[in-house]
Amino acid sequence: MSAEKSPLPDFLTLNPVVARLRDVYNAFHDRRASLGLSNPGTIEKIAQEVQRDVFLNNYAFTGLRADITKAFSVMPMFQVSHSLSMGSQMLPPYGFAALYGSSKVFMQANLDSDLSLNGRFNYRWSSSFITKTSVQLAQGQAMANFENDYTGADFSASLKMMNPSILDGGLTGIFVGSYLQSLTPRFALGLEGVWQRAAMNRGPEMLVSYAAKYKGDDWIASAQLLAAGGISASYWRRLTERVETGVDVSLQFAGLGMAPGGMMSSVKKEGVTTIGAKYDFRASSFRAQIDSQGKLGCLLEKRVAPQVQVTFAGEIDHPKNTAKVGLAVSLEAADEDVMAQQERTGEVASPPF
């Protein structure tokens, strides 16, 4: 029985130069795999253990808020929610949201009482490659973002475009490319480049920043050298199974330039240090943080029933002598069939959030 013929031309399969390059690549790939490297995450989320898991910056709010969510299906995911708020300058009085998600597609739309519309559409081409799009329409202004993320075995690469356009006779918008590579099982290095052009009558700008991440047994440290003139560093540590702590330091350099007479102007330094902790109880979690500017904040999330959660947020700004308080109630409704589906979601791939 004859061997199956290769779909590639003979000059590619029999060429000694191509064969040598293939052998070099295979040897490099085998050597790389033997190092036992893992995916380091992305530069955008390089400090997520501190910024997202411990700190309450993404959870804090003021005033009264009520969220009502109705789940119609788990896989594919389909649910709608209504949000009501009072006494908040950041949140609209009413908001409606609907989302749908499967193993390859994720769609979400938000519409509030101020007629602000936000939409997201993500598509998973493969287990490693995801395309994300988002559109925002508010007060007569429109913004569109396009992002492509590739997750390799030991690296992550991303290309993001914000408001790209060629209608003005040239390329305008903001383009961000990032790459983070694991060099050892614990250490990773990466860089991020930004190219932007607001209009054709302005010249383009190019900025490059660098990032590093080190992962210990129960702690993670990361640092970024920002192109705009700043340094950001964070440190996360798990003290016990229920307690996490984090420290973040941001230092900005401003005012660096040429003064009249050709002399270098003085550098103005601005820095903020934030310390936070998170404690997980059996049916609740408590977050607290304090920074060097005198702001003290806390957030308590308590699940009083399987489908009811109460959230309390508070902040005190000592230099400004102000205080903010927020109280929220979240209700989740689902049929028995949906709850049964939720217990089996571990067997199915999650949507490409």
Stockholm file with secondary structure:
# STOCKHOLM 1.0

chainA/1-353         MSAEKSPLPDFLTLNPVVARLRDVYNAFHDRRASLGLSNPGTIEKIAQEVQRDVFLNNYAFTGLRADITKAFSVMPMFQVSHSLSMGSQMLPPYGFAALYGSSKVFMQANLDSDLSLNGRFNYRWSSSFITKTSVQLAQGQAMANFENDYTGADFSASLKMMNPSILDGGLTGIFVGSYLQSLTPRFALGLEGVWQRAAMNRGPEMLVSYAAKYKGDDWIASAQLLAAGGISASYWRRLTERVETGVDVSLQFAGLGMAPGGMMSSVKKEGVTTIGAKYDFRASSFRAQIDSQGKLGCLLEKRVAPQVQVTFAGEIDHPKNTAKVGLAVSLEAADEDVMAQQERTGEVASPPF
#=GR chainA/1-353 SS CCCCCCSSCHHHHSCHHHHHHHHHHHHHHHHHHHTTCCCCCCSTTTTHHHHTTTCCTTTCCCEEEEEEEEEEEETTEEEEEEEEEESCSSSCSEEEEEEEECSSEEEEEEEETTCCEEEEEEEESSSSEEEEEEEEEETTEEEEEEEEEEECSSEEEEEEEEEEECTTSSCEEEEEEEEEEESSSSEEEEEEEEEEESCTTSCCEEEEEEEEEEECSSEEEEEEEETTTEEEEEEEEECSSSEEEEEEEEEEEECCSBCTTSCBCCCEEEEEEEEEEEEECSSEEEEEEEETTSEEEEEEEEEEETTEEEEEEEEEETTTTEEEEEEEEEEEEECHHHHHHHTTGGGSCCCCC
#=GC SS_cons         CCCCCCSSCHHHHSCHHHHHHHHHHHHHHHHHHHTTCCCCCCSTTTTHHHHTTTCCTTTCCCEEEEEEEEEEEETTEEEEEEEEEESCSSSCSEEEEEEEECSSEEEEEEEETTCCEEEEEEEESSSSEEEEEEEEEETTEEEEEEEEEEECSSEEEEEEEEEEECTTSSCEEEEEEEEEEESSSSEEEEEEEEEEESCTTSCCEEEEEEEEEEECSSEEEEEEEETTTEEEEEEEEECSSSEEEEEEEEEEEECCSBCTTSCBCCCEEEEEEEEEEEEECSSEEEEEEEETTSEEEEEEEEEEETTEEEEEEEEEETTTTEEEEEEEEEEEEECHHHHHHHTTGGGSCCCCC
//
